[in-house]
Amino acid sequence: MTVSAPPDSACPAGTSDSARLSRLGLRVERLIAWCTEVPAAILLVAEVLLLMLNVICRYLLHEPLSWTDELSSLLFLWLAMLGAVIALRKGQHMCLTTVLGSMRPSRRAFLHTFGDVTVFVFVLLLVVPAWRYVVEERAITTPALEISNGFRVAAIAVGVSLMLALALVRLMERARLADVLKAATLMGILAGLIYFGRDHLIAWGNLNLLLFFLGGVTALALLGIPIMVAFGLSTLAYLAAVTEAPLIIAVGRIDAGMSSLILLSVPLFVLLGGLVEATGMAAAMIRLLSTLVGHHRGGLSYVLIGAMYLVSGISGSKAADMAAVAPALFPEMKRRGVDEGEMIALLSSTGAMSETVPPSLVLITMGAVTGVSIASLFTAGLLPAALGALALAAVVWNRQRKVPGGGARATPAQTRAAFWHALPALVLPFVIRAAVVNGVATATEVATIGIAYSAVLGQAYYRQFSWRRLYPMLVGTASLSGAILMIIGCATAMAWALTQSGFSEQLAALMAGVPGGAAGFMLVSVVMFVLLGSFLEGIPAIVLFAPLFFPMARHFGIHEVHYAILAVFAMGLGLFAPPFGVGFYAACAIGEVSPERALPRVWPYLGALLLALLLVALIPWLSTGFLPTTL
């Protein structure tokens, strides 16, 4: 997946000016690569060492360091933005190319150039507000380190400036001048229509939400524009067209979306997953799993479902959960002939299935916002997720029933040998889960411990890790993390714009008048929470809408725990449902598979989860059956 033009749109070799521009662009691109990859690798190592130092001081010396969170936040934003630049240079930002693939080469070349111009316009609109944001944040100092917050948010300004230079370089290297002029003219016409039609757009009111966030995002995504740009540019266009809000606010929302320290677990678990594979730990676990279920049809698909159920909530981030599981299973699944699109479809579906498994950060947020007992939510979430897992397993069985098994059943001796070989690796996920659930350490600290454990185990026990693989692994981790975090940041900005439009109050008033009583309200709630999950993700949607919807649920006599689990399950389904679900594209990024490979294969899994969700809605016992009778 790339936002640059394919080889058939490259500048003719015989044109001397084009050749000089191409050579100049190549030099600039190499300079950008050196200026981003080396610092990103250093930052990732620094984050690991910093968190490890904090773990040692907290648990061994009993003297926690007060300044580590501030420094980690500063380094993390720089890591995320440099990673986003690396992802843009390597063409690793997620985008849909299904429509482009069906076009003839000349039209496809133009749309690739249009995509490059769109990326250029997006980052161009962000550059000035990003630097103004730095100026505003300079006056804020951190409490522990007492340094200006401008040093931290300068990462956004530097990152978008480098992406602007890179987008221009890509146009110089690969695009025809005629295509660039056509694309720029088309973009200018669209901008002119928005600018001169501003009075009419304002008069439309919230119909603009359909125009910009439904029509705009869909159109850009179908044209192969990176998803982060589709989200971000639609938001910027909406703010400029129908509001008085300065674009600097969008930069602030992107910062807020990317800066949560819980998201630091994303690159750490991505790195941990890479180490698990590179050190031979994954191979050991796969060998054990193969002896247990390899002879069954679709055996490793069942393992993927079970693994996501077990590790869900470890990091507080679905992207990090998937990053911890996929590298351990995907290589062997590929060797067994499982289609890459099928693996991503199942991975993203298991992410939706496991949203209610404790200790889910979404469940904790739900309890904090609504006042529902978090302990009750933790108890209530297990069975609905198990029902979703069974639904996914049924789809796997139906798809794999005509596929030959993986081989002969392993003998007891082979199973015992595989178990003892895999035991040190198997300890890792159980230690991670126990430490987080019992509050012994945070998700980021546990990930750091896991990285150290994997590195030592790979050298001392499995002896398969080569230090030459470390630098490419660090750069790849930064690139993948940057791609995921930029999507989250731009989605957060879009969520803020939706909130400011008054959409939440109008939606609550509409739902209060649905026919059919409690059943009708539950059915409409399922639909609305799926849609909200697609656009806003779980936590923003809960913060915005739970205080509005829960009083209505109580009015209809619906058990608050039942309704909370229904909401979280439904928003999890929306989060991983294309074309808008951010989780689906995060799964594609983690598996390094283009979305169009997974898109046609994900619907049966999502359909199975929808049936499970409807059962949860119709049978309250699935959520409340194991709650204490006093609740």
C-alpha positions as CSV (number, residue, x, y, z in Angstrom):
1,M,0.0,0.0,0.0
2,T,1.4,3.4,-1.0
3,V,0.3,6.9,-1.5
4,S,2.8,7.5,-4.2
5,A,2.3,6.8,-7.9
6,P,3.2,3.4,-9.3
7,P,6.1,2.8,-11.7
8,D,3.9,3.4,-14.8
9,S,3.4,7.0,-13.8
10,A,7.1,7.8,-13.3
11,C,8.6,10.7,-15.2
12,P,10.0,9.7,-18.6
13,A,13.6,8.8,-18.4
14,G,14.5,10.9,-21.4
15,T,13.4,14.2,-19.9
16,S,16.5,15.8,-18.4
17,D,14.6,18.2,-16.1
18,S,12.5,15.4,-14.8
19,A,15.5,13.2,-14.2
20,R,17.2,16.0,-12.3
21,L,14.1,16.5,-10.1
22,S,13.9,12.8,-9.5
23,R,17.6,12.6,-8.4
24,L,17.1,15.6,-6.2
25,G,14.0,14.1,-4.7
26,L,15.8,10.8,-4.1
27,R,18.6,12.6,-2.2
28,V,16.1,14.5,0.0
29,E,14.2,11.3,0.7
30,R,17.4,9.6,1.8
31,L,18.2,12.5,4.1
32,I,14.7,12.3,5.6
33,A,15.1,8.6,6.0
34,W,18.4,9.1,7.9
35,C,16.9,11.9,10.0
36,T,13.9,9.8,11.1
37,E,14.9,6.2,11.2
38,V,18.0,6.5,13.4
39,P,16.3,8.9,16.0
40,A,13.2,6.7,16.0
41,A,15.2,3.6,16.8
42,I,17.1,5.5,19.6
43,L,13.8,6.9,21.0
44,L,12.3,3.4,21.2
45,V,15.3,2.0,23.0
46,A,15.3,5.0,25.3
47,E,11.6,4.4,26.2
48,V,12.3,0.7,27.0
49,L,15.3,1.7,29.2
50,L,13.4,4.5,30.9
51,L,10.5,2.3,31.8
52,M,12.8,-0.5,32.9
53,L,14.6,2.0,35.2
54,N,11.3,3.0,36.7
55,V,10.3,-0.6,37.3
56,I,13.6,-1.3,39.1
57,C,13.2,1.9,41.2
58,R,9.6,1.1,42.1
59,Y,9.7,-2.6,42.8
60,L,13.3,-3.3,43.9
61,L,14.4,0.0,45.5
62,H,10.9,1.1,46.5
63,E,11.6,4.6,45.4
64,P,9.6,5.4,42.2
65,L,10.7,8.2,40.0
66,S,8.3,11.0,39.7
67,W,9.5,12.4,36.4
68,T,9.5,9.3,34.2
69,D,5.9,9.7,33.0
70,E,6.6,13.2,31.8
71,L,9.7,12.2,30.0
72,S,8.0,9.1,28.5
73,S,5.2,11.2,27.2
74,L,7.7,13.6,25.6
75,L,9.7,10.8,23.9
76,F,6.5,8.9,22.9
77,L,5.0,11.8,20.9
78,W,8.3,12.2,19.0
79,L,8.5,8.5,18.4
80,A,4.9,8.4,17.1
81,M,5.5,11.4,14.7
82,L,8.8,10.2,13.4
83,G,7.2,6.8,12.9
84,A,4.4,8.4,10.9
85,V,7.0,10.0,8.6
86,I,8.7,6.7,8.2
87,A,5.4,5.0,7.4
88,L,4.7,7.7,4.7
89,R,8.1,7.2,3.1
90,K,7.7,3.4,3.1
91,G,4.0,3.6,1.9
92,Q,2.8,1.9,5.1
93,H,-0.1,4.1,6.0
94,M,-3.4,2.2,5.6
95,C,-5.5,2.8,2.6
96,L,-8.1,1.0,0.4
97,T,-7.0,0.3,-3.2
98,T,-9.9,-1.9,-4.3
99,V,-11.4,0.8,-6.6
100,L,-7.9,1.8,-7.9
101,G,-7.1,-1.8,-8.7
102,S,-10.1,-2.1,-11.1
103,M,-9.1,0.9,-13.2
104,R,-6.9,1.1,-16.3
105,P,-3.3,2.1,-15.7
106,S,-3.5,5.7,-17.0
107,R,-6.5,6.6,-14.7
108,R,-4.9,4.7,-11.8
109,A,-1.7,6.7,-12.3
110,F,-3.7,10.0,-12.1
111,L,-5.5,8.9,-8.9
112,H,-2.2,7.9,-7.3
113,T,-1.0,11.5,-8.1
114,F,-4.2,12.9,-6.8
115,G,-3.6,10.9,-3.6
116,D,-0.1,12.4,-3.3
117,V,-1.5,15.9,-3.8
118,T,-4.2,15.2,-1.2
119,V,-1.6,14.1,1.3
120,F,0.4,17.3,0.5
121,V,-2.7,19.5,1.0
122,F,-3.5,17.8,4.3
123,V,-0.1,18.3,5.9
124,L,0.2,21.8,4.3
125,L,-3.0,22.8,6.2
126,L,-1.5,21.4,9.4
127,V,1.9,22.9,9.2
128,V,1.2,26.5,10.3
129,P,-1.4,25.5,13.0
130,A,1.1,22.9,14.3
131,W,3.8,25.5,14.8
132,R,1.4,28.0,16.4
133,Y,0.4,25.1,18.7
134,V,4.1,24.9,19.7
135,V,4.2,28.6,20.5
136,E,1.0,28.3,22.7
137,E,2.3,25.3,24.6
138,R,5.7,26.9,25.3
139,A,4.2,28.7,28.3
140,I,3.2,25.4,30.0
141,T,5.8,23.7,32.1
142,T,5.8,20.2,33.3
143,P,5.5,19.8,37.1
144,A,8.3,17.4,37.7
145,L,10.9,18.2,35.1
146,E,9.9,21.9,34.8
147,I,10.5,22.0,31.1
148,S,8.3,23.6,28.5
149,N,5.6,21.5,26.9
150,G,6.6,23.1,23.6
151,F,9.5,20.6,23.4
152,R,6.9,17.8,23.4
153,V,4.4,19.2,21.0
154,A,7.2,20.3,18.6
155,A,7.1,16.7,17.5
156,I,3.8,17.3,15.7
157,A,5.2,20.4,14.0
158,V,8.4,18.7,12.9
159,G,6.6,15.6,11.9
160,V,4.0,17.3,9.6
161,S,6.8,19.5,8.2
162,L,8.8,16.4,7.3
163,M,5.7,14.8,5.8
164,L,5.1,17.9,3.8
165,A,8.6,17.7,2.4
166,L,8.3,14.0,1.7
167,A,4.9,14.5,-0.1
168,L,6.5,17.1,-2.3
169,V,9.5,14.9,-3.0
170,R,7.2,12.0,-4.0
171,L,5.5,14.3,-6.5
172,M,8.9,15.3,-7.9
173,E,10.1,11.7,-8.2
174,R,7.1,9.8,-9.6
175,A,4.3,12.0,-10.9
176,R,3.8,13.4,-14.3
177,L,3.6,17.2,-14.4
178,A,0.3,17.0,-16.3
179,D,-1.3,14.8,-13.7
180,V,0.0,17.1,-10.9
181,L,-1.6,20.1,-12.6
182,K,-4.9,18.2,-13.1
183,A,-5.0,17.0,-9.5
184,A,-4.1,20.5,-8.1
185,T,-6.8,22.0,-10.3
186,L,-9.4,19.5,-9.1
187,M,-8.3,20.2,-5.5
188,G,-8.6,23.9,-6.1
189,I,-12.1,23.6,-7.5
190,L,-13.2,21.6,-4.4
191,A,-11.6,24.2,-2.1
192,G,-13.3,27.0,-4.0
193,L,-16.7,25.4,-3.8
194,I,-16.3,25.0,0.0
195,Y,-15.0,28.6,0.4
196,F,-17.6,30.4,-1.8
197,G,-20.4,28.1,-0.7
198,R,-19.7,28.6,3.0
199,D,-23.0,30.6,3.7
200,H,-25.1,27.8,2.1
201,L,-23.2,25.1,3.9
202,I,-23.8,26.9,7.3
203,A,-27.5,27.1,6.5
204,W,-27.6,23.3,6.0
205,G,-26.8,22.7,9.7
206,N,-26.0,19.2,10.7
207,L,-26.6,17.9,7.2
208,N,-22.9,18.9,6.8
209,L,-22.0,15.9,9.0
210,L,-23.3,13.7,6.2
211,L,-21.5,15.7,3.6
212,F,-18.1,15.9,5.2
213,F,-17.8,12.9,7.5
214,L,-19.9,10.3,5.6
215,G,-19.5,11.4,2.0
216,G,-16.0,13.0,2.4
217,V,-14.4,10.1,4.3
218,T,-16.0,7.5,2.1
219,A,-15.0,9.2,-1.2
220,L,-11.4,9.8,0.0
221,A,-11.1,6.2,1.3
222,L,-12.4,4.7,-1.9
223,L,-10.0,6.8,-4.0
224,G,-7.1,5.1,-2.1
225,I,-6.2,8.1,0.1
226,P,-4.6,7.0,3.4
227,I,-7.2,6.6,6.1
228,M,-5.5,9.1,8.4
229,V,-5.8,11.7,5.6
230,A,-9.4,10.8,4.9
231,F,-10.2,11.4,8.6
232,G,-8.0,14.4,9.1
233,L,-8.8,16.3,5.8
234,S,-12.5,15.8,6.2
235,T,-12.3,17.2,9.7
236,L,-10.2,20.2,8.6
237,A,-12.6,20.9,5.8
238,Y,-15.6,20.8,8.1
239,L,-14.0,23.1,10.6
240,A,-13.0,25.6,8.0
241,A,-16.3,25.5,6.1
242,V,-19.1,25.6,8.7
243,T,-17.4,26.7,12.0
244,E,-15.4,29.5,13.4
245,A,-13.0,27.2,15.1
246,P,-9.3,27.7,14.2
247,L,-7.4,24.8,12.8
248,I,-5.1,24.8,15.7
249,I,-7.8,23.1,17.7
250,A,-7.6,20.1,15.3
251,V,-3.8,19.9,16.1
252,G,-4.7,19.9,19.8
253,R,-7.2,17.1,19.3
254,I,-4.6,15.1,17.3
255,D,-2.2,15.6,20.2
256,A,-4.7,14.5,22.7
257,G,-5.6,11.4,20.7
258,M,-1.9,10.3,20.3
259,S,-0.5,11.3,23.7
260,S,-2.3,9.0,26.1
261,L,0.4,7.1,28.0
262,I,-1.6,3.9,27.7
263,L,-0.9,4.0,23.9
264,L,2.8,3.7,24.7
265,S,2.0,0.1,25.1
266,V,1.3,-0.1,21.3
267,P,5.0,0.2,20.2
268,L,6.2,-1.7,23.2
269,F,3.9,-4.7,22.4
270,V,4.7,-4.4,18.7
271,L,8.4,-4.7,19.7
272,L,7.6,-7.5,22.1
273,G,5.8,-9.4,19.4
274,G,8.8,-9.0,17.1
275,L,11.1,-10.3,19.8
276,V,8.9,-13.2,20.5
277,E,9.2,-14.2,16.9
278,A,12.9,-13.4,16.4
279,T,14.1,-15.2,19.5
280,G,12.4,-18.5,18.7
281,M,9.8,-18.2,21.5
282,A,7.0,-18.0,18.9
283,A,8.3,-21.1,17.1
284,A,8.3,-23.0,20.4
285,M,4.7,-22.0,21.2
286,I,3.6,-22.8,17.7
287,R,5.2,-26.2,17.9
288,L,3.3,-26.9,21.1
289,L,0.1,-25.6,19.6
290,S,0.6,-27.8,16.6
291,T,1.0,-30.9,18.7
292,L,-2.2,-30.1,20.4
293,V,-4.5,-28.9,17.6
294,G,-2.5,-29.1,14.4
295,H,-4.3,-32.2,13.3
296,H,-7.6,-30.4,13.4
297,R,-8.9,-28.4,10.4
298,G,-8.3,-24.7,11.1
299,G,-6.5,-25.5,14.3
300,L,-4.4,-22.3,14.5
301,S,-7.5,-20.2,13.8
302,Y,-9.0,-21.5,16.9
303,V,-5.8,-20.8,18.7
304,L,-6.0,-17.2,17.5
305,I,-9.5,-16.8,18.9
306,G,-8.5,-18.3,22.3
307,A,-5.3,-16.2,22.5
308,M,-7.1,-12.9,21.9
309,Y,-9.6,-13.9,24.5
310,L,-6.8,-14.5,27.0
311,V,-4.6,-11.5,26.3
312,S,-7.4,-9.0,25.8
313,G,-7.1,-6.1,28.1
314,I,-3.5,-6.7,28.9
315,S,-2.4,-3.4,27.4
316,G,-5.6,-1.4,27.5
317,S,-5.4,-1.1,23.7
318,K,-6.8,-3.4,21.1
319,A,-4.0,-2.5,18.7
320,A,-1.5,-3.6,21.3
321,D,-3.4,-6.8,22.1
322,M,-3.4,-7.7,18.4
323,A,0.3,-6.8,18.1
324,A,1.1,-9.2,20.9
325,V,-0.7,-12.1,19.3
326,A,-0.4,-11.8,15.6
327,P,3.4,-12.1,15.2
328,A,3.4,-15.4,17.2
329,L,0.8,-17.1,15.0
330,F,0.8,-15.5,11.6
331,P,4.1,-16.9,10.2
332,E,3.0,-20.5,10.9
333,M,-0.5,-19.8,9.6
334,K,1.0,-18.5,6.4
335,R,3.2,-21.5,6.0
336,R,0.1,-23.7,6.3
337,G,-1.5,-21.8,3.5
338,V,-4.0,-19.6,5.3
339,D,-4.9,-16.6,3.2
340,E,-3.5,-13.3,4.5
341,G,-6.9,-11.6,4.2
342,E,-8.5,-14.4,6.1
343,M,-6.0,-14.0,9.0
344,I,-6.6,-10.3,9.2
345,A,-10.4,-10.7,9.0
346,L,-10.2,-13.2,12.0
347,L,-7.7,-11.0,13.9
348,S,-9.9,-7.9,13.6
349,S,-13.0,-9.9,14.5
350,T,-11.4,-11.3,17.6
351,G,-10.5,-7.7,18.6
352,A,-14.2,-6.9,18.5
353,M,-15.2,-10.1,20.3
354,S,-12.9,-9.5,23.2
355,E,-13.8,-5.9,24.0
356,T,-15.8,-6.9,27.1
357,V,-13.0,-9.1,28.5
358,P,-11.6,-7.6,31.7
359,P,-9.4,-5.7,32.5
360,S,-10.7,-3.7,29.5
361,L,-10.0,0.0,29.7
362,V,-13.4,0.5,28.0
363,L,-15.2,-1.2,30.8
364,I,-13.3,0.9,33.4
365,T,-14.2,4.0,31.5
366,M,-17.9,2.9,31.3
367,G,-18.0,2.4,35.1
368,A,-16.3,5.7,35.8
369,V,-18.7,7.7,33.6
370,T,-21.9,6.0,34.5
371,G,-21.4,5.0,38.1
372,V,-21.9,1.3,37.3
373,S,-19.8,-1.0,39.5
374,I,-16.6,-1.8,37.7
375,A,-16.4,-5.2,39.5
376,S,-19.8,-6.0,38.2
377,L,-18.8,-5.0,34.6
378,F,-15.7,-7.3,34.9
379,T,-17.9,-10.2,36.0
380,A,-20.5,-9.5,33.3
381,G,-18.2,-9.1,30.4
382,L,-16.7,-12.7,30.3
383,L,-19.7,-14.6,29.1
384,P,-20.8,-12.3,26.2
385,A,-17.2,-12.4,25.0
386,A,-17.2,-16.2,25.2
387,L,-20.4,-16.3,23.2
388,G,-18.7,-14.1,20.6
389,A,-15.7,-16.5,20.5
390,L,-18.0,-19.5,19.9
391,A,-19.7,-17.6,17.1
392,L,-16.3,-16.9,15.4
393,A,-15.2,-20.5,16.0
394,A,-18.4,-21.6,14.2
395,V,-17.5,-19.5,11.2
396,V,-13.9,-21.0,11.2
397,W,-15.4,-24.5,11.4
398,N,-17.7,-23.8,8.4
399,R,-14.9,-22.4,6.3
400,Q,-12.4,-25.1,7.2
401,R,-14.5,-28.2,7.2
402,K,-13.5,-29.2,3.7
403,V,-9.8,-28.3,4.2
404,P,-7.5,-31.2,5.1
405,G,-6.1,-31.4,8.6
406,G,-2.6,-30.3,9.5
407,G,-1.2,-33.8,9.8
408,A,-1.1,-36.8,12.1
409,R,-1.9,-36.5,15.7
410,A,1.3,-36.0,17.9
411,T,2.3,-38.7,20.2
412,P,2.4,-38.1,24.0
413,A,6.2,-38.0,24.0
414,Q,6.2,-35.4,21.3
415,T,3.6,-33.3,23.2
416,R,5.7,-33.5,26.4
417,A,8.9,-32.5,24.6
418,A,7.1,-29.6,22.9
419,F,5.6,-28.5,26.2
420,W,8.9,-28.4,28.1
421,H,10.6,-26.6,25.2
422,A,7.8,-24.0,25.1
423,L,7.3,-23.6,28.9
424,P,9.6,-20.6,29.3
425,A,7.8,-18.8,26.4
426,L,4.4,-19.8,27.8
427,V,5.1,-18.2,31.1
428,L,5.3,-14.8,29.5
429,P,1.5,-14.2,28.6
430,F,0.4,-15.5,32.0
431,V,2.8,-13.3,33.9
432,I,1.7,-10.3,31.8
433,R,-2.0,-10.9,32.5
434,A,-1.5,-11.6,36.2
435,A,0.6,-8.5,36.7
436,V,-1.9,-6.2,35.1
437,V,-5.0,-7.8,36.5
438,N,-3.6,-7.7,40.1
439,G,-2.3,-4.2,39.7
440,V,1.3,-5.2,40.2
441,A,2.5,-3.1,37.3
442,T,1.1,-1.0,34.5
443,A,0.7,-2.3,30.9
444,T,3.7,-0.4,29.6
445,E,5.9,-1.6,32.5
446,V,4.8,-5.2,31.9
447,A,5.6,-4.8,28.2
448,T,9.0,-3.5,29.1
449,I,9.6,-6.5,31.4
450,G,8.4,-8.8,28.7
451,I,10.9,-7.2,26.2
452,A,13.8,-7.8,28.7
453,Y,12.6,-11.3,29.4
454,S,12.3,-12.2,25.7
455,A,15.8,-10.8,24.9
456,V,17.5,-12.7,27.7
457,L,15.5,-15.9,27.0
458,G,16.3,-15.7,23.3
459,Q,20.0,-15.4,24.0
460,A,20.3,-17.8,26.9
461,Y,17.7,-20.5,26.2
462,Y,16.5,-20.5,22.6
463,R,19.7,-19.0,21.2
464,Q,18.1,-17.9,17.9
465,F,18.2,-14.1,18.2
466,S,20.6,-12.2,15.9
467,W,21.5,-8.7,16.9
468,R,21.6,-7.7,13.3
469,R,17.8,-8.0,13.2
470,L,17.4,-5.4,16.0
471,Y,17.7,-2.2,14.1
472,P,15.3,-3.2,11.3
473,M,12.9,-4.4,14.0
474,L,13.1,-1.0,15.8
475,V,12.5,1.0,12.6
476,G,9.6,-1.3,11.6
477,T,8.1,-0.9,15.1
478,A,8.3,2.8,14.9
479,S,6.8,2.9,11.4
480,L,3.9,0.6,12.3
481,S,3.2,2.4,15.5
482,G,3.2,5.8,13.8
483,A,0.7,4.6,11.2
484,I,-1.7,3.3,13.9
485,L,-1.3,6.4,16.2
486,M,-1.9,8.9,13.4
487,I,-5.1,7.2,12.5
488,I,-6.1,7.4,16.2
489,G,-5.1,11.0,16.4
490,C,-7.1,12.1,13.3
491,A,-10.1,10.0,14.5
492,T,-10.0,11.9,17.8
493,A,-10.1,15.2,16.0
494,M,-13.1,14.0,14.0
495,A,-14.8,12.9,17.2
496,W,-14.3,16.3,18.7
497,A,-15.8,18.0,15.6
498,L,-18.9,15.7,15.8
499,T,-19.3,16.6,19.5
500,Q,-19.2,20.3,18.9
501,S,-21.8,20.1,16.2
502,G,-24.5,19.2,18.8
503,F,-25.0,15.8,17.2
504,S,-25.0,14.0,20.6
505,E,-27.9,15.9,22.0
506,Q,-29.9,15.5,18.9
507,L,-29.2,11.8,18.8
508,A,-30.3,11.4,22.4
509,A,-33.6,13.2,21.8
510,L,-34.2,11.0,18.8
511,M,-33.6,7.7,20.7
512,A,-35.9,8.8,23.5
513,G,-38.8,8.6,21.2
514,V,-38.3,5.2,19.5
515,P,-41.3,3.0,19.3
516,G,-41.5,-0.6,20.7
517,G,-40.7,0.2,24.4
518,A,-37.6,-1.4,25.9
519,A,-37.1,-3.9,23.0
520,G,-37.2,-1.1,20.4
521,F,-34.9,1.0,22.5
522,M,-32.4,-1.9,22.7
523,L,-32.5,-2.6,19.0
524,V,-31.9,1.0,18.2
525,S,-29.2,1.1,20.8
526,V,-27.4,-1.7,19.1
527,V,-27.5,0.1,15.7
528,M,-26.4,3.4,17.2
529,F,-23.6,2.0,19.3
530,V,-22.2,0.1,16.3
531,L,-22.3,3.3,14.3
532,L,-20.8,5.4,17.1
533,G,-18.0,2.8,17.6
534,S,-17.2,3.1,13.9
535,F,-16.7,6.9,14.1
536,L,-15.7,7.6,17.7
537,E,-14.1,4.5,19.1
538,G,-15.1,3.1,22.4
539,I,-13.8,5.5,25.0
540,P,-14.7,8.8,23.3
541,A,-18.2,7.5,22.5
542,I,-18.7,6.4,26.0
543,V,-17.6,9.7,27.5
544,L,-19.9,11.6,25.1
545,F,-23.0,9.4,25.0
546,A,-23.2,7.1,28.0
547,P,-24.4,9.9,30.4
548,L,-27.2,10.7,27.9
549,F,-28.3,7.1,27.1
550,F,-28.1,5.5,30.5
551,P,-30.9,7.5,32.0
552,M,-33.1,6.5,29.1
553,A,-32.2,2.8,29.7
554,R,-33.2,3.1,33.3
555,H,-36.5,4.7,32.2
556,F,-37.2,1.6,30.1
557,G,-36.3,-0.7,33.0
558,I,-33.2,-2.1,31.5
559,H,-30.5,-3.4,33.9
560,E,-27.6,-1.0,33.8
561,V,-24.9,-3.7,33.7
562,H,-26.7,-5.4,30.9
563,Y,-27.0,-2.1,28.9
564,A,-23.3,-1.3,29.6
565,I,-22.1,-4.6,28.3
566,L,-24.4,-4.3,25.3
567,A,-22.9,-0.8,24.6
568,V,-19.3,-1.9,24.9
569,F,-19.9,-5.1,22.7
570,A,-21.7,-3.0,20.0
571,M,-19.1,-0.3,20.0
572,G,-16.3,-2.9,19.7
573,L,-18.1,-4.3,16.7
574,G,-18.3,-0.9,15.1
575,L,-14.6,-0.2,15.9
576,F,-13.6,-3.2,13.8
577,A,-16.2,-2.8,11.0
578,P,-15.0,-1.3,7.7
579,P,-15.1,1.1,6.0
580,F,-14.8,3.5,9.0
581,G,-13.7,1.2,11.9
582,V,-10.2,2.3,13.0
583,G,-9.6,-1.1,14.5
584,F,-9.9,-2.9,11.2
585,Y,-7.2,-0.8,9.7
586,A,-5.0,-1.2,12.8
587,A,-5.3,-5.0,12.3
588,C,-4.3,-4.6,8.7
589,A,-1.3,-2.5,9.7
590,I,-0.2,-5.0,12.3
591,G,-0.5,-7.9,9.9
592,E,1.0,-5.7,7.1
593,V,-1.8,-6.7,4.7
594,S,-3.7,-4.4,2.5
595,P,-7.3,-3.8,3.6
596,E,-8.8,-5.0,0.4
597,R,-7.4,-8.5,1.0
598,A,-9.4,-8.7,4.2
599,L,-12.4,-6.7,3.3
600,P,-14.5,-9.4,1.5
601,R,-13.5,-12.0,4.1
602,V,-14.4,-10.1,7.3
603,W,-18.2,-9.9,6.8
604,P,-19.1,-13.5,7.8
605,Y,-17.1,-13.0,11.1
606,L,-18.8,-9.7,11.8
607,G,-22.2,-11.2,11.0
608,A,-21.5,-14.0,13.5
609,L,-20.6,-11.4,16.1
610,L,-23.7,-9.4,15.3
611,L,-25.8,-12.5,16.0
612,A,-24.0,-12.9,19.3
613,L,-24.6,-9.3,20.1
614,L,-28.4,-9.7,19.4
615,L,-28.5,-12.7,21.7
616,V,-26.8,-10.6,24.4
617,A,-29.4,-7.9,23.9
618,L,-32.4,-10.4,24.0
619,I,-31.1,-12.5,26.9
620,P,-30.1,-10.3,29.9
621,W,-28.9,-13.4,31.8
622,L,-25.8,-13.6,29.5
623,S,-24.7,-10.3,31.1
624,T,-26.2,-10.5,34.6
625,G,-26.5,-14.2,35.3
626,F,-23.3,-14.3,37.4
627,L,-23.8,-11.1,39.3
628,P,-24.4,-11.2,43.0
629,T,-28.1,-11.0,43.8
630,T,-27.6,-7.9,45.8
631,L,-26.7,-5.9,42.7
